[in-house]
């Protein structure tokens, strides 16, 4: 199966459907990534904060690395210059690869200068360790600042995005600045699957609720990173290209917006392992 792609500022092509791996531990992530690659996925998304890079690296060793678009992310506690360089090198070692196709700042860290972080990203890019630079969970304000101080294009902003949390101001800003949007949690961590409108449309199109939500996102020109451990669901989540939502049904999904996140809430636990920012 050939998955359509989007072109990044570097000219690299990123498949519009990727394999999400958040909250998947060793055995589970290996079986699910292997099932995805066997099903035709060529885009895998992970992060140092997921704790599964080494397990994913073992699976990637069974496949042609150059055929896979691989993304990882650096934690906000590692955004100082030296820490970011070291974090990337550690991720590469765990993943068993010489380069990342895309490296993202996982969350902004207001305690560290974004200029310092992006200087480190530029160094990694110049060394050939990363091919594209991006961010994750950045607001329009944070993204505009990053774009202003970075000498390497900010190719991607990976954000929470699904029918219940559509973020039009952020989406519009990304489109206006040619920043590709990736949808983390495109199924609202499965919560959207129980929505009555999504279920009704799934019945109408003879598709799964997940396929309806994912198709809606890619029709909105958003890259999706669904996470599943079921081989059947992994297969279904990439089978998005044989149908199209009609305008009325797309509007019904647009009208579901509640401005309701499942994870990108206004406040953070700065002491958690995800952030780990010392006082």
ABEGO torsion letter per residue (X at the ends): XBBBBBBBAAGBBBBABBBBABGBBAAAAAAAAAAAAAAGBABBBBBAAAGAAAAAAAAAAABBAAABBBBBBBBAAAABAAAAAAAAAAAAAAAGBABBABBBBABBBAABBAAAAAAAAAAAAAAGABABBBBBGBBAAAAAAAAAABABBBABBBBBBBAABAGAAAAAAAAAAGBBBBBBGAAGGGAAAABAAAAAAAAAAGBBAAAAAAAAAAAAGBBBBBBBABAAAAAAAABAAABBBBAAAAAAAAAABAGBBAABBABBBAABAAAGBBX
